Amino acid sequence: MTAHSWTRFAPAVAPAIVGAAVLTILTTAPGMGGYLLTLTISAVMYAYLAQCWNIVGGYAGRFSFGHAAFFGVGAYTTAVLGTQYGVNPWLGTAIGAVLAAVLGVALAAVSFRFGVRGPYFALSTLALAETLRVVFTNWEIVGAARGVMVDYLPGAGWGQFQFTDRLPYLYLIIGLAIGVTILVWALDRHRIGLYLRALREDETVAASLGVDCQRYATYASALSAGLTAVGGAFYTQWLLFIEAPTVYGVEISIAMVIPVLLGGVGTVWGPLLGSLALAPIQEGARALFRDRPGADLVVYGIVIAVVIVFLPRGIAGLFDRAPRTAPPPPPAARPADEPGPADPVVPVSREVEEVKR
């Protein structure tokens, strides 16, 4: 890597590497139990998934409530191909990512064909995930309600995507999280990212300026779906067991959305900051209300709601140093015979202005 290319990628790479190093040191320090390591792997996995959702939900503005559909496709493809056909899990992961990307393209095409937008698009994605959940729960080929148990291979390593120790899983998911963050960082600074933000702000105006909305929304949907499927494959190889109610459940989809809302929608670091804040909130509420089942979830929800209300731009908005322009002063009074100002120009977003240029 040249000095020039490092200078370009340093803002995304350096903080991610430092954070990963600190996280690894904390979780592997003497005295830290296996529970903390498991919790960290889970938190980083959902940070990765939140970043994947951020591509289509944050940048393209296609709010999805059913991203578990792509997660489940990746999980089941890897598990079924490995247990029934002996396919290497890495190859199964790649196949699952391709299948999920194709499903994402189909979803984008259908939504544009029938003009499904806003809350109707969110509900359609939820319906897709629920349909797959019901189908896979009753489909004998994929284990039906019994789920799929992945064979444990003693002594397996990176070649079989299976480890006897949990630490390699932490290294792997941290690498995936860093990789997708660099990808989102590059996307944020590329013209495609500009087009996606214009699409999110006002699809009609973006189309009138020459942006191929369907094309770029399809790109975002396919990329987000494929990367989410990789997370599903990781989940399969980590736990060695999957079942449809879990991997296609609405809980998985919500777990992808909440960190983005909390950290900052359509920002590079928002999903990671949101996931970092959610983990201690969850564990703190669970520890405080250990004797009152369900109370921790209520407190957890209240805290998230309060943060979202008082930080509408998320935690990442606290670090936004962009200056806020003051509103223009009211116009001075004019003589009756002086002509008035021209009709006001309807303001458009910064993204749309950049597209015009």
N, C-alpha and C positions, 0 to 999 in steps of 0.2 A: 504494500500500500504506500503510495507516494505521500509526501508531506501535504500536498494540496488536497488530496482526497481525504486524508485524515482530518484536516482542518474542517472539511465539510461535514464529516460524520461525527466529529468529536462531541457536539452538543447532545447527540442521542446515545452514542456508545459509552462515553465516560461515566455519566451518572448511572446508567444501567449496570455497568461492570462493577462500579463501587458499591452500589446497592446489593448486587448479587454476592459480592465478597463478604460484606458485612452480614448478610443473611446466613450465608454458609457458616461463617465463624460462630455466630450466635447459636445456631442449631446443632453444631457439632462440638461445642465447648463441653468440657468435663462437667458432669452433674446434670446436663440436660437430658431428659428422658426421651424415650421413643415417641411418646405422645406429642411432644413439641415438634419433633421432626415430621410426624404424620400431619399435624396441623399446618406446618409450613408448606409441605408439598401440596396440600389441598388449597391453601390460600394462593400460592403461586399459580396453580392450575387455573383457578377461577380468574386470576388476574390476566392470564393468557387468553382465556375464553372471552373475558370482557373486552380485551383489546380487539379480538376478532369481531365481536359484535359491533364495536365502535366504527369499524370500516363502513358497514352498511347502515347502521342505525344512527351513528353520530355524524359521519361525513355526508353520506347520501341522503340522510333524513328519512330512510325507509324503516320505520320503527317496527321491529319484529318481536313478537311475543312467543314465537315458536322455534327459536334457534336450536332447541333440543332435538328437532327433526334431523339436523345435520350432525349434531353430536352423536345421536343414536345410530345414524347410518355408518359413521366412522367406527363406532364401538362394535356394532354387530358384524360389519364386513370383516374386520380384523379377527374377531372371535370365531365366526363361522368358517371362514376360509382356513384358519389355522387348525381348528379342531376337527373339521370334517374332510378337508382336502390337503392338509399338511403344508399349506402355503406359509412361507416365512412371514412373521408379523410385520417386518418393515415393508415388504411388498404388499401385504394386506392393508397397511396404513396408506400407502400410495393409492391403491385401488379405491379404498374408502373415500379418500380425499377427492378423487376424480368423480366418483358417483355423487358425492354431496355437491360438488361444483356443478355438475349437470342438473341436479335437482334445483340448485339455486338459480341457474339460467332459466329453467322451465318456470319457476315461480315468478321471476322477473318478467318473462315474456307474457305469461297469463295475466299478471297484474296490469301491465301496460295495455294489453289487448282489450281488456274490459274496463280500464280506467279505475282500478282498485287503488285507492290512496288513503292516507291518514289512518284513522281508527279501523277502517274496513280492511286495510292491508294488514294491520296488526292482528285483527281477528282471524283473517285468512291464514296467517302463519301459525296461529295457535291451533286452528282447525287441522292444519296439515300435521302438526306434531301429535295431536290427539288421535288422528286417524292412524298414523303409523304405530302409535302405542297400542291401539286396539288390535290392529292387524298382527303385529309381532307377538302380542300376548296370546293370540289364538292360532298362530302358525306353527305347526308341529316341526317343520323343517328347521326352524331356528330355535327350537326348544320350548315354544309356547310359554306358558306361565312359569315353567321351571327355570327358564333362563339358560344361559350358556356358561359352563364352567371350563375355563382354560386350563389345559394340562400344565402342572408344575414340572419344570425340568431342572433337577438338581445340577448345580454347576454351570448352568447357562449364563451367558453374559450378553455383551452388546450385540453379538451376532444374532441372538434369538430374542432380543428386546425383552429380556427377563433377568432379574437380578435377585440373588439371595439376600442382599442387604438393601435397605431403603435409600441409602445415600446416593447411589447412582440415579435413582428416580428424581431426586432433588436437583442434581446437576443437569439432568436432561430437561426438566420442565423449566428451570431457570434459563437454560439456553434457548428453549422455544420462546419464552417470554421476551428475552432480549431480542431475538430475531424478529418477532412480529412487531415489537416496538420500533426497531430500526426501519422496518418496512413502512409502518404508519408514519414515522417521521419523514421518510423520503416521499411518501405519498402526499403528505401535508404540504411539501414544498414544490411538488410537481404540478404541472398544468392540470393533470387529471384531478388532483385534489381540489384545485380551484373550481373546476367544472362541477365536482360533486357538491361543494359548498354552495355554488350558485343554484344547483338543482334543489338542494335542501331549503334554501331561502325562498325561492319562488320558481317553481318548475315552468310556469307559463312564460315568465320573463326570460328565463334562461333559454328556453326553446326559441323564443323570438329573436334572440341574439345569436342564434346559430349553433347552440350546444345540442348535440345529439343525446337527449336525456335518456332515452331507452338504452342506448349503447353503453353509456358510462354507469348507469344504474345496474345494468347487467354485469359489467365488469366487477363492480363492488359486491354484488350479490354472490357471484361465483367465487371470488377471492375469499370473502368472509365465510361462505359455506365450506369451502375446501379446507381452510385453516381450522375451522371449528371441528371438522371431522378428524383432523389430526389429534386434537384434544380428546376426542372420544376414544381414539385408538390408544392413546396414552393411559386413559382411565381403565381400559380393558386390561392392558398389560400390567398395570400397577396393582389392581385389586384381584385380577384373575377370575372375576365373576361379574356377569352383567344380567340384568333383567329389564324387560321393556318398561314396566311402570317407573323404573328409576331413570334410565337413560333417555327416555322420551317424555319424562314427567315435566310438568310446568315449573316445578321447583328448579330444575336445571336452567330453564330459560330465564326465570326471574333472577337467579344467581349471576347470570351474565349481564343483565340490564342494570341492576342496582348499583354496582360499583361505578358504572359509567355515569349514571345520574348523580351519584354522590361526588365523584371526582371531577367531572366536567365533560359534557357531551361534545363530541367533535374536537377534542384536544388530544395531544400526543400522550401526555402524562396523566390525564384524568383517570383512566381505568386503573392504572397502577396505584395512584394515590388513593382512589376509592377503595380498592381491595386492601391496601395497607391499613386504612382506617377501620374497615369493617371487621377484620379479624379480632382485634382487641375488644371492640364493642360486643361482638357475639360472645366471646369467651367471658368477658366481664359480667354480662347479663346472666349468662348460664351459671357462673359461680355465685353471684349474689342471690339468685332465686332458685337454688338447687332443690329446695324443699317444696317449691310451688310450681308444679309442671305447667308450662304454657306462659307463665308470667314473664320469663326471659324473652319470649318472642314478642310480647306486647311492648316491653321496654325497648327492645331492638327496633321495632317498627316506629315507635315514637321518636327515638333519637334520629333515625334516618329521615323521617318526615320533617323534623325541626331543621335539620341541616339543609335539606333541599329547599325549604321555604326561605330560610335566611341567607342561603348561599345559592341563588338561582343559577349561577354560572359554575357551581361546584367548587371543590377545593382548589382546583387549578386556577380558578378566577382570582384567588387571593394573590397569585404570583404574576398576574397580568399587569404589566407596567405600562400598557398603552394609555396615553393621556386621554382624559375625557374632555371633550370640547363643550364649552358652555353654550347655552341656547342664545341665539342672536337677540339683541335688544329690540324692543317694540319700535315700529317705524314712527318717525316724528310726524306731527300734524302738518297737512299740506293745505295750501289755498284751494278754494273750491274750483278755480279754473285750471288748476294744474292736473295733467293726466295722471291717473293712478298707475300702479305697477302692473306688470304683465301677469297673466294667470300663473299661479304657483305651480312649480314643478314637483311632481310626486317623487319623493326620495326613494332611492333604491339602495339595497345593501351594498357594502363594500365589495363583496364577492362579485356581484353583478356588474359593478362599475369596472372591476379589473377585467372581467370577461369582455366588456365593450372595448377596452383598450387593446 
